[in-house]
Amino acid sequence: MAEYFDEGCSRRSSWLKRPAASALMAAAGSVDCGFDAVIVGEYERAFCGNQFRDVLAALAARGIQLWLPEAGGPVDLEDPAHQALMLLLGSQSRREVLRARHRVLAAMRTQACA
């Protein structure tokens, strides 16, 4: 088992541009990978936009499952319920990014006025 966590990186950045996520993808692509599943603890902190599909496809091509607590285990995009869940989670992630941006800009305006 290994833990990969990108601290201080925007979820809007590609997984290949985040140090820990990039290391995970490199490990997944190595000949002696040593794991057959990646468990993402919280969708909203890991993905934004279409990143989920890209990461899932890259891992699936290597025979590695992607697990999400929200899916109750491995994600299966052949399952209509999982397809709907991924759309919902993607929308929530984008909404959270916009909400955070709004809070930061409001705080900056308040500080500038003060």
Long-range contacts (C-beta under 8 A, 24 or more apart in sequence): 1-35, 2-27, 2-35, 11-44, 11-45, 11-46, 11-47, 11-48, 11-51, 11-93, 11-97, 12-48, 12-49, 12-97, 14-51, 15-51, 15-54, 15-55, 21-46, 25-55, 25-58, 28-58, 28-59, 28-62, 28-64, 29-62, 33-62, 33-64, 35-64, 36-63, 36-64, 36-65, 37-64, 37-65, 37-66, 37-67, 37-74, 38-64, 38-65, 38-66, 38-67, 39-67, 39-68, 40-66, 40-67, 40-68, 41-69, 42-69, 43-68, 43-70, 43-89, 43-92, 43-93, 44-89, 44-92, 44-93, 44-96, 47-89, 47-90, 47-93, 48-90, 48-93, 48-94, 48-97, 49-90, 49-93, 49-94, 50-90, 52-86, 52-89, 52-90, 53-86
